[in-house]
Amino acid sequence: MTDVSNPLPEIDDINAKELEELFTRMEDEQFDRTLGTQDSLGKKIASFGTKNGGLLLVGQDDLKKGGTRLGILQSQFQEDYKNAIENVKPAPSTRYKIINIGNLKFVVISISDVGGLRPCSYLGIYYERKGSSSLPMQPDEVKQYHLQYGATNPEDMPSHAHKNDIDQTELENYSKLLGKTKDAILQTLLCKNGHLSVRGAIILAQKPQDYLEGAFVEIQRYDNFAGSPPIPIGNPIKISKPARSLIEEVANLIAQNLPLSRAYEGARMLESSPVPPSVIRETITNAVAHRNYRSHEHILVRIYSDGFDISNPAVINQKMWQEIQSLQTRYHPNEGIYTFLNPALLYEGRGEGIWKIRQEMEKLGMRQPEFKLIGDSPSSFYVRINLTPAKAKDIKRKKLYSLLEKRNTLTTTDVMKQLKVSRVTAIKLLAHLVDTGHLEHSGNTRTSKYTKKEKKSEPTLGHFEGSVQFRK
């Protein structure tokens, strides 16, 4: 049982003095110690995640075995910790702190329970904290948890953020956008233990990475010349803010650091971003809304002279990705996060972002964006937006888009005359627009016609305030 008369300290409050007290504390349901190793860390983290969370001291042997203080080798611990977390399913929210005592380093890990996602397994075996031990669970015990909690959204997992870690300006904004009181909003974002849920930390926490591992965006600029590998320019920027502010700032940074497109009106030169703000915003919003928040990996943005790419830890596997591509199905794993981003006018596609981005870049005559899934459980989703012109076939599609802006109905003969292409090519171009949802086809061979679909209005976001530059 937990010693209620001697509560555990918060991880932010643990210093050398607090650590000395932990060295002599007996193990209980919410406190344990280990010398390390991936398996020991994995089993104990899973067991705390299943039960009620707790604190794990790394670098000291069990008191029953003498409590020898050996400390840790930092590089080895970080590797073991990373591997352990990757094999705990579902992975609870964790934070760790390294503390020096003399010449030795020790680690304290704070572990939250996983709420309605209980129980947790390590390498396929479920573990639970029972007294001062982390023990494998029996099949009947696992079944009982599943019957009690059923299917639960990972967004509802508790984070380490408290109510006083909320950005009050963001809360006020969402209160106006959603037309709800602050208390009503907080009821959907707070867990029973008073902590913010994962959803709450991403949406409202002042600095989410303080409470969720990997909850930040890293941005790096590169010099890339033909035939040579990209060379980093300066140091990367790391940004961790409430989701709405995060998306705005990252989108603004990308737009500011892409090469400008120049056009002339008489003698006056006009400069603008070669990529529409909606495309930039959609790519970063997709990364935030579709990120796997059980992963400790972060979102990475890389900016080049000919475009940019974004990668984020993904929820989907290769089979799901193949189905999404072949059937153009919608998929939005973090529905609760979307609920907040939508009224903020940051999320335009709702599961259709890929297709919208492709259409926008195609209209501009740019090369098709690249979308791919790397790995399989865990996986990473990768997007590459290119600024190089499209091939001849894509230029013909751009001309066809221009024709559609003037006319609501087209025939194969119209396309042949206007684009100066063969009947076979005209049919292929029109069929592509049918497949992408721009046109509807009706009639047979002789009476065949293609009618423009009604376009739904899309939300827009006003320009981003403020100016942010990369550090030299």
Beta strands, then each sheet from edge to edge (+ up, - down):
strand 1: 31-34
strand 2: 54-58
strand 3: 88-89
strand 4: 94-101
strand 5: 104-111
strand 6: 120-122
strand 7: 125-130
strand 8: 133-136
strand 9: 158-162
strand 10: 195-197
strand 11: 217-223
strand 12: 231-239
strand 13: 261-265
strand 14: 268-272
strand 15: 299-304
strand 16: 307-314
strand 17: 370-375
strand 18: 379-386
strand 19: 409-410
strand 20: 439-442
strand 21: 449-452
sheet 1: 1+ 2+ 5- 4+
sheet 2: 3+ 6- 7+ 8-
sheet 3: 9+ 10-
sheet 4: 12+ 11- 15- 16+ 18- 17+
sheet 5: 13+ 14-
sheet 6: 19+ 21- 20+
end
